[in-house]
Amino acid sequence: MKTLVWNVNDIEWVEVPQFKGVYAKDLVKKEDGMDVTNKYIKIVPGGEILVHTHDVTEAFYILEGVADVLVNDERIPLKAKTMISAPAGVPHGIKNETDEDVLLIANFGVK
């Protein structure tokens, strides 16, 4: 196995069809053979990652902007430099109700 290195600017944004106003760049993918996967995510103004769960833990770090995040059944505005960890099976979601993009890194465990 080799260490992976890349620049996120070299990866194209891809629209996430199940979520309005959400775009992603796959960074580490399962097929890369790592124990985690991660995505660079952009939520445009008015965009939303609807409430959902995973069968693995998701930890995400807000890089820029203010996101309205569902945490423990409560919507809380969280700003840049905030880390959130949602255990497997726990509902979570993110909404951008501002006039600026929200950028975050989402990390997922791998089964």
C-alpha positions in Angstrom: 0.0 0.0 0.0 1.2 3.5 -0.8 0.6 6.9 0.8 -1.9 8.9 -1.4 -1.3 12.6 -2.2 -3.5 14.9 -4.3 -4.7 18.4 -4.6 -8.5 18.8 -4.1 -8.5 21.5 -6.8 -7.6 18.8 -9.3 -10.9 17.0 -8.6 -14.1 18.1 -10.2 -17.2 18.8 -8.1 -20.0 16.3 -8.7 -23.6 17.0 -7.9 -25.0 14.7 -5.2 -28.4 13.9 -6.8 -30.3 12.9 -3.7 -29.5 16.2 -1.9 -30.5 19.6 -3.4 -27.6 22.0 -3.7 -24.9 19.6 -2.5 -21.7 18.8 -4.4 -18.9 16.4 -3.5 -15.3 15.5 -4.4 -14.4 11.9 -3.4 -11.0 12.1 -1.8 -10.2 8.7 -0.2 -12.4 5.9 -1.7 -13.0 2.4 -0.4 -11.2 1.0 -3.4 -8.1 2.9 -2.3 -7.8 0.2 0.3 -7.8 2.5 3.4 -9.8 2.0 6.6 -11.7 5.3 6.0 -13.3 7.1 3.2 -13.7 10.9 3.0 -15.4 13.5 0.8 -14.9 17.2 0.4 -18.5 18.6 0.4 -20.0 21.9 -0.7 -23.5 22.9 0.3 -24.6 26.0 -1.6 -27.1 28.5 -0.1 -30.5 26.8 0.3 -28.9 23.4 -0.1 -29.5 20.5 2.3 -28.2 17.1 3.2 -31.5 15.6 4.4 -31.7 13.7 7.7 -30.2 10.2 7.2 -28.1 7.5 9.0 -25.2 5.3 8.1 -24.1 1.9 9.1 -20.7 3.3 10.0 -19.6 6.4 12.0 -19.4 9.7 10.2 -17.2 12.5 11.5 -17.3 15.8 9.7 -15.4 19.0 10.0 -16.8 22.4 8.9 -14.1 24.3 7.0 -16.1 27.4 6.0 -19.5 28.9 6.5 -22.3 28.3 9.0 -24.3 25.1 8.8 -27.6 24.3 10.5 -26.8 20.8 11.8 -29.2 18.2 13.3 -27.4 17.1 16.5 -29.2 14.8 19.0 -32.6 15.6 17.5 -32.0 19.4 17.7 -31.0 21.8 14.9 -28.0 23.9 15.9 -26.1 26.5 13.9 -22.4 25.4 13.8 -19.6 27.5 12.2 -16.2 26.8 10.7 -13.7 24.9 12.8 -16.4 22.7 14.4 -16.2 18.9 14.4 -19.2 16.7 14.6 -19.2 12.9 15.0 -22.4 10.9 14.3 -22.2 7.3 15.4 -23.6 4.5 13.2 -27.4 4.5 13.1 -27.8 8.0 14.6 -29.8 10.5 12.4 -28.1 13.6 11.3 -28.4 16.2 8.5 -27.0 19.6 7.4 -28.8 22.6 5.9 -27.3 25.8 4.6 -29.6 28.7 5.4 -27.0 31.4 4.7 -25.9 33.4 1.6 -22.5 31.7 1.5 -21.3 28.2 0.7 -20.6 25.7 3.5 -17.5 23.6 2.9 -16.8 20.5 5.0 -14.8 17.3 5.0 -16.8 14.2 5.8 -15.0 11.1 7.0 -16.6 7.6 7.1 -15.5 4.3 8.7 -15.3 1.4 6.3 -16.9 -2.0 7.0 
